[in-house]
Amino acid sequence: MSTDVRAALAKRRLGAPYELLLFAFVVSGLGNWIYRLALPLMVFELTGSALNTAVVYALEYAPLLLLSLPGGVIADRFERRRILVVGDLAATVLAGILALIVTSGSSSVLLVYLAAFLLACVEPLYYPAFQGMVPDLVRDKDLERANAWMQMGDNVMSLAGPAVAGVLIAAVGYEGAIWADAGTFAVSALAMVAIRTRSKPPAAPGAQPVRRDLRAEVRDSLVHIVRDNRPLLSGAVLFALANLGTWLVQANLVYYLSDYQAMSPGLIGVVFAAQGAGAVLGAAVCPWLGRRFAPGRVVIAGTVLAGAGIVLLIPLRDVVSISVLWALIYGIGTVNMVSWFVLRQRTVPAPMLGRVVATTRMIAFMSIPVASVLGGVLEQRWHNMYLIIAIAGLLRLLVGLGALLSPLNSAAGWRDPADP
């Protein structure tokens, strides 16, 4: 390899601390997918009940609503790298205990439920610290690229994680898969320990000490979002309404493809693989878009385009065209997420970034369980997925157009590439 090539590659790197963070994020993401697939399958095998299996998913989602705000406060009170290490170690211990229980031959569904809930509790405490640490490890001008790589890693795990989990379960059984799950979290913890760069303290030198009243700290983040950073409020509401539209379709996609389009499981897998590939490509174009457009405006344009794409799903019948369109929709979704991360990281003061990440994330995700249930209810009553798809796409389209009149349609968070 020539000196020039090595120099070019070194220039493109974002630094060893960031690369360790990215590695840890991807490995722990694989661990999340292993237990998210293994635990529902275990319950279904033990009970044969679809309802009991669905309870696992509910338990895995509930901590997001219960613990997001405390997770944000923790991310702003303590050194963020240590939070991530503790989170990974906690997941290692919990998965290890579950593996011991399964290895012992226990068939208690209640223990599986408890494990699902406790493992899911780690994520909302982990995520705000992780998001808050990214701007501590890379230069401001590299935030688009850093977030794009993170989102790309997340999408790769969404694509490969279930497959790896399925292979593990088939090869070594549930107990072996869960032992491997515990191992992924341990590896992630070791990578976090190897990061020598400390994340920023919760307050700048000379600032007032961080208050220890949980309600006051949460209130501070809400005041920042509602009064001081209106683009963030507009964006959180946009994502909540857009998710309402998206999940009317997403939650029923397998049903739609199998029942309406008569696709085999293999062809449905092609569609889901395409969405992962599209998301990876979307992450690849984020740095280019970030140099040219303000992140809020990228989010608005992406919301409109994704809404139009959902409507275009209606006339498509073959696996190739559906896969291509769904890949484009997921690629746009990835662009939106990366732009949203950059907007938060550039406009929120570092001492409250964890709380603001947690609060806006909770607002944006609150509509997902509602939409998932609503989509199923509407299909059961109307027996017309095409109408549901049209409503979902038009809702997202109108939300994006309405956001043109909101504070999100501003230059907030944009950085001139000419700036050093």
N, C-alpha and C positions, 0 to 999 in steps of 0.2 A: 504494500500500500504506500503510495507516494506521500511525501510530507504535506503537499497541498490538500490531498484528500483527507488526511488525518486532521489537519487544521480545520477544514470545513466541517468535519464531523464533530470535532470538539466545540466548534462555535454553535452547532445546532443543539448540543446537549444542554440540559437545564440544571445540571449539577448533581453530584452524588446524593445529597440529602433528599432532593426531590425524587430521584430515581428509586431510592429505598422506600420512600413513601408510596410511590406508584406500585412497586413490587408488593409491598405489604397490603395495599388496597386490593390488588388483583387476587392475591392468595387468599385473603380473608373473604373476598367475594365468592371464590370457589367454595370455601367452607360454608357460607350461607346457602348456596345452592344445594349442597349435599344434604343438609338437614331439612331444607324446605321440600325436597323431594322424598327423602327417606321417611320422615315422620308421618306425613299423610298416607304413604303406602303402607307403613306399619299398622296404622289404625284401621285402614281398609281391610288389610289381611286379617287383623284380629277380630273385627266386628262385622265386616261385610256391609256396613252401613254408609251410604253416601252422606247422610246428615252428620254422622260422627266424624267422617273425614273432613267435611266442610268446617267443623268446629276447629280443627287444627289451623286452617287458614285464618279464621277469625281471631284465634289466639295469637297468631303470628303478626296480625295487623294491629291489634288493640294497643300494644305498647307505644306505637307511633303517636297515637292520640293522647295517651296517658303521660308519657315521659318526655315528649319533645321539648316542652318549656323548661323542665328541670335540667334536661341535657344541655340546653343552651346556656343556662346559668352556670352550670359546672364548667363548660368550655371557656367561659369568661372569667371564672374565679381562679382556675388552676392552670399550670403549665400544660399545654395541649399535648405535647408528645407523651407525657406521663399518663394522661387520660387514655390515649390510644393504646399504650402498653398494657395498662390495667384492664381495659376493655377486652383486648385479645386474650389476656391471661384468664379473665373471668370466663370467656367463651370456651377456652381450652379446658378449664376445670369442669364446667357444666357439661360439655360434650363428653369428657372422660367419664364423669359419673354416669351419664346416660349409657355410655358404652358398657360400663361394668354391669349396669342393671340388665341391659339386653343380653349380655354374655351369660349372665346368671340364669337366663331362661324365663325371666319375669314376663308375664303377659298383661300387666296392668295398663289399661288405657289411660287411667288418671295420671300415672307417672309420665306417660308420653305427652299428655296435655300440659303438665307442669313444665316439662323440659322445653316444649315448644314455646311456651310463654316466657320462660326465663331466658332462653337463648335470644328470643326476639327483643327482650328488654335491653340487650346490649346495644343494638343498632341505633336507637334514638339518642342514647347517651354518647355514642361513639361519633356519629356523623357530624354534629356541629363542630366538635374539636377538629375533626379531619378537614372540613371545609375552611375553618379558621386558620389552619396551619399552612395551607397552600400558599397564600400571599407572604408568609414568613420565609418561605424557602426559595422563591423565584422573584426575579425583577418584575416590576409593575408591567413593563412592556411585553413580558412573556406570559401574562396571565391567560390570554386566549389559548396559547399553545399548551400550557400546563393543564388547563381544565379540559381541553380537547383530548389530551392523552388519557386523562383520568376517565372521561366519559367513554372513550374508545375501549379502555380496559374493562369498564363496567359492561359495555355492550358485548365484548368478546366473551365475558363470563356468562352473560345472559344467553348467548348462543351455545357456548361449549359446556357451561356448568351442568345443565340438566343431563347432557349426554355423558359427561364424566361420572356424574352421580349414578346414572342408570347402569353404566358399565361396572362400577364398583359394587353396587348392590347385587348385580347378577354374578359377579366373580367371587366376592368374599362375604356376601350376605349383609344383613343390616348391621350386625355388630362390627364387622370389618369396615364397613363404610363409615360408621360413626367414629370408630377409632381414627380413621383417616381424616375425618372432619376435625377432630380434636387436634390432629397434627397440623392441619393448615393454619389454625389459629395460633398455635405455638410458633410456627415459622414466621407468621406475620408479626408476632410480638418480638421475636429476635431481630427482625428487620427494623422495627421501630427503635429498639434499644441501640442499634448500630447508627442511628441518626445522631450525629454529634451536635448539630445546630439546634439550639433551644428556640422554641417558639416564643413570640413576644409575651411579656407579662401582661396581666389583665388591665393594667393602667400605666400610662406613660409617667416618667419621672416628674414629680411635683404635683401630680393629679391627686384628687381626693381618694382616700382608700375605698376599695370596693365595698359596697354595702352588703351586709349579710342577711338582709330581709329578702326572702325569695319573691314575695309579692311586689316589693319595690323594684327589684331588678327586672322582673317581667314587665312591670308597668313602664319602666324606662324604655325598654325595647318597643313596646306598643306605641308610646309617645313618639319615638323616633320614626316609626313606620307611618303612623297616621298623620303626624304634624310636620315632621322635619324632612321626610324622604318620601314624598308622594309618589314618585315613580315606582318605588317598591310596593306601596299599597296597591297601586293600579296593576302591577305585574302579578302580585299574589292573587288578586281577585280574578284577573284574566286566566291564570293557570287553573284556578278552582273551577271556573265555568267551562274552560276548554277541556279539562279532565272529565267533567260531567258529560260532554259530548263524546269524547274519545272512548270512555269506558262503557257507554251504551253499546258500542260495537265490540270493543276489545273483550269484554267479559263474555260475549256470545259468539266470538269469532270461530271457535272450534265447532260449535253447534251449527253456525251458518255454513261453514265450509263442508261439513259432513252431511247435513240434512238438505240444504238448499242446492248445493253444488255437487253433491254426491261424490265428494273426494274421499279417497282412502286415507288411512292414517299416515301412510308414506307421503302422499301429496300434501297433506296438511303440514307435515314436518318441513316440506320444501318451503311453504309459505312462511313458516316461523323462522326458518333459517335465513330466508330472504330479508325479513325484517331486521335480523341481527346484522346481516351484511350491509344493509342500507344505513343502519345506525353508525357502523364503523366508517363508511364513506362520508356521512354527515359530519362526523367528528374531524375528518381530514380537511374539510373546507372551512372549518371555524376560524382558524387564524387569518385566512384570506379575507373573510367577511369582517372580522373584527378590526382589521386595519382600515376598512373603508366605511363602515357604518356603525352608528351608535348601537349598543346592545339592545336597548329597549325597542328600537325601530326594527331590528332583526327579529325580535320576538313577535312583534305585531305582524310583520310580513309572513313569518313562518306560520302563525296561527291561521291567517287567511288562506294561505296555500294548502295547509293540511286540511282545513275544512272543505275546500274545493276538491281535494283528493279523495276524501271520504265519500263525497257525493258521487264522484266518478267510479267508485267501486260498484255501484248498482248495476250498470249494464255489462260488466265483465263476467265471463263465465269460465274461461280456461285458466289453468294453474299458472301459466307463464305470465299472462297479463296481470292477474291478481297479485302474483308475487312481486312483479316489478313495481306496481303501484304501491303495494304495502311497504316495500323497501324504501320508496321515495318518501312516504308519510313518516316512517320511522327515522329516516335521515333528517328530515325537517325537524322532527321532535328533538333529535340530538342537538342540532344547531340551536334550537330554542333553549335547551337546558344549559348548554355551555355559555350562551350569551347571558342568561339569567345569573349564573354563578359569577361571571365577570362583573355584571352590574352591581351585585351585592358586595363583592370584594373591594370594588373601587369607590363605592359611595357610603359604606358603613364604617364608622370609626372602629379601629381594631379592638378597643376594650369591650364593645358590645356585639361584635360580629357573630359570635356563637349564638347569642340569644336571638338576634335578628334572623339568622339562618333557620333556627328551630321554629320560630314563630311563623315566618313566611312559608316554610315547608309544611307546617301543620295546616295553615289556611288552604294552601294549594291542594293538599291531599284529602281534605275532609270530604270532598264530593265523590271520591272514588268508590267507597263502599255503597253510597247511595245510588250512584249510577249503575254499579254492577247488579244490585238487586232490582233496580227499576227496569233495566234492560230485559232481565228475565221475566219480570211481571208483564211488561208490555208485549213481549213475544208470546207469552202464554195466553194473553187476552186477545191480541190482534191476529196472531199467526201470520205476521207480515214483517219479516226482517228488512225488506227493502224500504218500507216506510220508516222503520226505526233508524236505518242507516241515513236516510234523507234528513230526518230530524236532527240526528247527531252532527252530520256535516254542516247543515245550515246553521245550527247553534254555534258551532265553532267559527264558521265564517262570519256570522254577525258579531260575535264577541271580538274578533280581530278588527273588524271595521269600526266597531264602537270604540276600541282602544285608540284609534287615531285621534280621538277628541280628549284623551286622557293625558296625564303628566308622563306616562310611559313613552309617549311620542316626543322625546326630547333628546338632547345630546348627552344626557347624564351617563357617566361611566365610559364615555368614549375617550380614547387617548390618541393624540396625533402621532402617527408613526415617526414623524420628523423629530419629536422630542427625544432627548437622550435618555 
